Amino acid sequence: MELEKSTNATSSVLNSNTSVTDQRWSNSDKNPINWANSKKYQTIGLISFQAFISPLASSIMAPGFPEIAKKYDIKSDTGLALTLTIYLLAWALGPLVFAPLSEIYGRRWVINISSVIFTAFSIACIFARSTGELIAFRFLAGIGASTPISIAGAVIADLFILQERAPASAIYGLGLLIGPPTGPIMGGYLTQMVGVRYGFVLTAALGAAALILCVFFLPETDHALIQSNDGSQRRRLPTFWKKETIGEREGISVSLMGPRAREAALRPLVLLIRSPICLIMSFYGALVYGFLNMFFTTFPTIFGGIYGFQPGPTGLTYIGGGLGELCATALGGWVGNTVYHNLTKKNGDIPKPEFRMPGMLLGSIAVPIGLFWFGWTAQTHQHWMLPIIGSSIFGFGMMSILLPLQLYFIDAFKYSAAALAAAALARSLLAFAIPLFAPQMIDAMGLGGTYSFLGGLSIAIGIPLPLWVYFQGEKIRARSDLNN
């Protein structure tokens, strides 16, 4: 498969520094790069709202684990964790479909269809009558919720030149980081006051609100689609059986079963297989994100069992991680962006994706500190505030890693949506798997031993990796035709 031969009709303009052959398009008011900042940031705000809802729906049921176990007669800790993590498995699979489709049919159509799926199956979760139904509906809701996360980077690349992407990415990341701690806070008090099913009522209502807003206010940002003869507002829905004509091969209308669609669908897997940088960076981001979801599944046990918290106050304990993530977005984003611009200036104003790595190194140091702190203060039954401080340090480190990582994928790869989908695949698979093994690990090693093991793993991988990519990444990227 020769990805480099893909036409402009099936790919977005992912690097705004690429020379534009059509001067009229580069100066056109319809070019998203030239839109007013108010329109650009309105678009990012809508994507950020979607990104806020998606992880909120993942974590909102965590404080209600005891009630879910009682309601559905779930005896196994692993089975109970599966009701939460199955949503993350959907995050792994959804981008393999929706992200490539966004490269063909544009961002707006794909986001709105996936919002319909999320809202419909969030409503279905309210009426689930068995464990099997709950798991199935959670999985399908997760499929719909995966889209904003997997293609947000491509939307940012559509709207902003390379040097302007960091602030937009931080705004998008704000929604992404607020969602995980907000979900348990809301879910804890909903569970305590009216029952765990009302968490699904809330997520369905938020999904419906996001869908309505995006239908009316989210513009198309894909450059190739806007330039097509049909235009973004007259785009036809895809067909499943229609053969491509010669004219359509040069345009944007393709069959979902055609070779171009199949190539786009396989592109995230191809990136993982053929790009060592994509594989290794995706794995590290996945590992850190898996640690976060282990927090979600162990917090109810730690703060409910050891410290005797009710579901509502247990939900409030997630605020620590959220504050750390917020600090990382503000402080870590500013530090990383400053270092990036300074390195670019020293390099003759020629930017490189590897200049994102110093900011990532800061997070790689903070993550193991937070893991060690959390595990041992919880095991030794220190004051309840100390484990929360440990989770805050971890949250700071995690977001300091994931934000530069996303920017690196946007800058480094021609097909940014596919690269982010590849990262989402790895991230969601580990986020699905790690919490399932958490009860067995804690039983065998204790809280201190388990989190020390995870901290040691993050040191072994996380400290050398940003340094290696910083010094060797450009050489490795030069060997592949998949990179910018």
N, C-alpha and C positions, 0 to 999 in steps of 0.2 A: 504494500500500500504506500503510495507516494503522497504524503500529506502536503508536501510543498507545492503540489500541482493543483490544490484546491483553488477554485476561482474566487474572485472578490465577492461573488454573489452569495457565497456560503460562509463568509467570515466577516467579522466586525473589524473596524479600524481600531486595533488594539494598542498601537503605539503611535501617539500623536506626532512623534518626531519623524515618522516615516514620510518620505517625499510624496506629495500628492500630485498626481499627474493632471488631474482636472482642477485648474486654478479657480474656476468658477465655483466648484464645490467647496474648496478650502476657504473661500471668502463668503459663502452663502449664509444667509440668516437661518436656513433650515439645518445647517450643520450643527449638531449638538455642541461641538466645541465652541461655537460662536454664540450660543444662547446667552441671554442675560443671566447673571449670577442668581437672581431670584428664582428663575425657572429651574436652573440646575439644582439649587439646594432644596427647592420644593420636591423635586424628583428624588433626591437623596433622602429627604425626610420621610417620604412615603415608603421607600425601601427600608429605611431604618425602623419604621413602625412595624412593617411586616417581620423584620428580623427580631424585633422585640417580642412579638407574639409567639414566634416559633419555639424558642427555648423556654419561654414562660409555660407554654402548653406541655413541654417535656417534664418540667420540674414541679408543676403545681400540685401534683398528687402525692409527692414524696412525704409530706407530714401526715398524710392520711393513710399511710401503709397499714397501721393496726386495724383501722376500720375496713379497708379493702380486704385484708386477710379474713376478717370476721364475716363480711358480707358475702364473699365468694368462697368461703371455707378453704382458703389456701394455707396449707400446712408447711410447705417448703420455703425457706428463705430465698432460694434461687428462683423458684416460681414466682414469688412476690416481686423480686427484683426485675423479673422478665416483663411484668406489666408496665414497668417504667422504661426499661432499656429497649424494648421492642420498637419504640418510637425512634430510637437512634439508629437501629438497623434500617429503618425506612429512610432516614437521612443518607445512609450510604448508597441506597439503590436509586432513590428518586433523582439525584443529579445526573446519573448515567443516562437518563431519558430527557429530562427537562433542560439541562444545560446545553447539550448539543442541539436540541430543537430551538433554543433561543438564538443559536448562531445562524439558523436557517430562517425561522419565521419571526424573529425579533423578540424583544424582551417583554413587551406589554402583553401580548397574547398569551404567552406562556405563564407569566405571573398571575394573570387573572384566572386562567383555567385551573392552575394549581390552588388558588385561593378558594375556588368553588369546592374542590376536593377536600381541602382541609376543613372548611366550615361544615360540609355535609357529614363527614365522619366524626367530627367533634360532637355534633348533635347526636349521632348514633351512639357514641360512648355514654351519653346520659341514660340511654334506655337499654344498655347491655345487661343481659340476664344471666350470663355465665362468664367464667374466666376466659374461655375460648373466644367468646364474642368480644369481650373487652380487649383482649390482646389483638384480635383481628382488626377491630375498629381503630385502635391506637396506631397500629401499623399503617393503615390506609390514611389516617389523618397525618401521620408523619411524612408519608409520601408527598402530600400536598404542601406541607410546611417546609420541605427541604429546598424549594426553589429560591426563595429570597436570599438564603444563605449562599447557595451555590453560584448564583449569577450576579450577585451584588458587585463583585469586583469588575465584571465585564461592563456593567452600567457605569461605574466610576470611570473606567477607561474610555467609554464612549463620550463622556461629558467633559473630562479634564485632561489637559496636557500633563506630561509626566511630573513636572515640578510642582503641580498644584493638587496632586492626588492625596497627599497625606492628610490635609484638613478634612477633605470629603470622606476619606476612609475612617477618620476618627469619629465623625458624626454618625456614619453608618455603624461603627463599632459601639457607639454609645447605646443604641437600641439593642444590639446584640449582647452587651454586657449587663444591661439593666434587667433583661428578661430572666436569666437564671435565678438571681436572688429574689426577684419580685414574685415569681411563681410560688415558691414555698411560703412566703409571707402571706400572700392572699390565700393560698391553699390551706395553711395552718388554721387561720381564723374561720374560713368557710367550713372546714371540717369540724371545728369545735362548736360553731354556732348552728349551722344548718345541715351539715353532711357533706361527704366528699364528692358526691355527684354534682354539687353546685360549682365545683371547680371546672367541670366540663361545660356547664352552662355559661360560665364567664368566658372561657376560651372560644366557644362557639359565637358568642356575641361580639367579641373582639375581632374574630375572623370575618364576620359579616360586615362589621364597620370598615375594616381594612379593604375588603372587596369592593364595597360601594365607593370608597374614596379613590381607589385605584382605577375603577372603571371610568370615573368621571374626570380625574385629575392627573393620572399617570401618563405621560407622553411616551411615544416610541423613541428609543435612543439609538437603535442599531443603524449604523451609517449605511450599510448596503441596502437595507430595507427602505429607508427613507429616500434613497436615490433611485429606487426601482420605479418603473413606470406606473405601477398601481398606487404608490404612496402609502404612507403608514395608516391612513384612515380608510383606505379602500382595499386593504389586504383581504384576499379571499382565504377562507379556511382551507387547510390542506386536505388532499384526497389520499386515499389509501391504495388506489389501484391505477390511477391515471399514469400513462407513460409520458415521459418528458419529450417535448418537441425541441427542435433546435433552438428556437427562440427562447424557450423556457430555460434551456441550459445556460443561456447567457443572462437570464434574469434571476428571479428569486423564487418562482413558483416551482416547487418540486414535490414529488410524491414521498409520503412517509415510508414507503417500501422501496424507494429508489436507491441507487448506489451512493448518491451524495448524502442522503439521510443516514444510511447505514455507516458510512465512513465517519460522519459526525458523531454518531452514537458510540462508535468504538474508540473515538479519539482519546477520552480520558484514560481508558485502559492502555492504549498505545503509549501515552505519556508516561504512565507508571512503569511500563516495561522497557521503553527505549530511552528514557531520560533518567540517569542516575540521580541528578539533582532533584527532580520532581519526586522520585521514590523516597529518597532519604529525608528530605525536608517534610514530605507528607507524613512519613512515619513518626518523626519527632513531634510534629504538631498533634498527631493523633494520640501519641503517648500522653502528652500533657493534658489534652482534652479528656482522655480516659480517666486520668486522676481526678479531674473536676467532677465527673459523674460518679466516681466512687465516693466523694464527699456527699453527694446527694443521697445515696443509698445508706450511708452510715450515720449521718446526722440524726435521724429519728431514733436510732438505737442508742447513740452516745448521749444525746441531750435528753431523750425521754427516759432511757434506762439508767444511766449513771447519775444524771443530775435531776431527774424527776420532773422535767418540763412537760407541760400540756402541749397539744398540737399547735396552738396559737403562738406561744412563746418559742416553741421549737422552730417555727417558720421564721421568727425574727433572728435566729442565730445565723441565718444565711446572709444577713446584711453585711457581716464582716468581709466575706469574699467579694460582695458587690462593691464595697467601698475601696477595696484594694484594686479592683478592676477599673473603677472610676479614676483613681489616682494614676494608674498606668496610662489610661487614655489621655489624661491631661498632662501629667509630668513626663511620662515615658514617651508619649507621642511628640511632645515638644523637644525633648532631648534628642530623640531619634531623627526628627526632621532637621534640627539644627546641625547635627553631625553629618547628615546626608548632604545638606547644602554646602557645608564647609568642605567636605571631601570632593564634591562636584566642582567647586570653585578651584580647588588645588589641582584638579585634573583637567584644567583648561575649559571649564564649564561643560564638560562631557559627562553626563550622568551614567552610572552603572548600577544594575540591580544589587550588586554586592555591597554597595554603600549603605544598604538597609541593615546589614548584619551587626554593627556595633550596638544598635538599639536592642537587638534580639539577645545579645550577650548579657545585658543587664537582667533580663528576665530569666535567663538560664541559671544565673546565680541565685536569684530570689526563690525560685521554685523549690529546690531541695531544702533551703532554710525553712520555708513554710511547712513542708511535709514533716521534717524532723520535729519542729516545734509543736505542730498539731498532734502528732502521734503520741509523743511522750508526755505532754501535759494532760492529754485525755486519759492515758493509761494510768498515770499516777494520781488521777483525780484532783488535779489542781483546780483553782478557782475557774468557774465556767468561762470567764472572760479570756483566759489564756489560750484555750484552743481556738476561740474565735479570732484572736490576734494572729494565730498561726495560719488560719484559713485566709485572713486578709493579706498576709505576706504572699501566700500561694497565689491568690487572685491577682495581685499586682504582677507577679512573675509570669503567670499564664497569659495575661493580656499583653504584656510587654513582648511576649514571644509571638502570639498569634497575629497581632497587627502588622509588625514588620514582615512576617511570613506571607500574609495576604498581599502586601504591597510588592514583595519580591516576585510572587507568582504573576501579578499583573504586569510588572515591568519586564520580566524575563521571557515570557512565552508569547508566541504569536496568537495562540488561541487561549486567551485568559480564562474564558468561561470553562473550557475543557480542563485547563490546569487546576482551577479551583474546584471543579467537580471531582477530579482525581484526588485532591487533598481531602475533600469532604468524604469521599469513599473510605479512605484509610482512617480518617478521624472518627467517623461514625462507627466503623467496624470495631475499633478498639474501645470506643465509648460504650458500645453495646456489650462487649465481652468482659471488660475489666470488672464492672460492678457485679457480674454474675459469680466471679470467683472471690469477691471480697469477703463474704462470710467464712468461707473455708480458710482463707489466708489469715484472717483475724483469729479464728479458732486455733490455728496451728502456731502462729507467731506472736499473737497479741497485737494490740493497736500500735505500740511503740515499734515492735519488730517489723510489722507490715509496712508502716509508713517510712521506716528507715530503709527498708529494701527498695521502696519506690523512690526515695530520695537518692539513694546510691545509684540507681539506674539512671535517674535524670542527670546526675553529675557525670557519669561515664559517657553519656551521649550528648547532653546539652552543652557542656562547656567546650569540647573540641569542635563540635559541628559548626557553629557560627564562624569560628576562626578558620576552619578548613575551607568553608564556602567563600569567605572574604578573600583569601589568598589564592584559591585554586578554582573558584566557581566559574570565572570568565573562560578559563582554558577548557574546562569541561563542557561548558555551554557551546563553545565554538565547534565542538566535534559533532553537534547534532543540528539537523535542519528544522527542529521543532521550536527553536528558541529565537527570540528577537536578536 
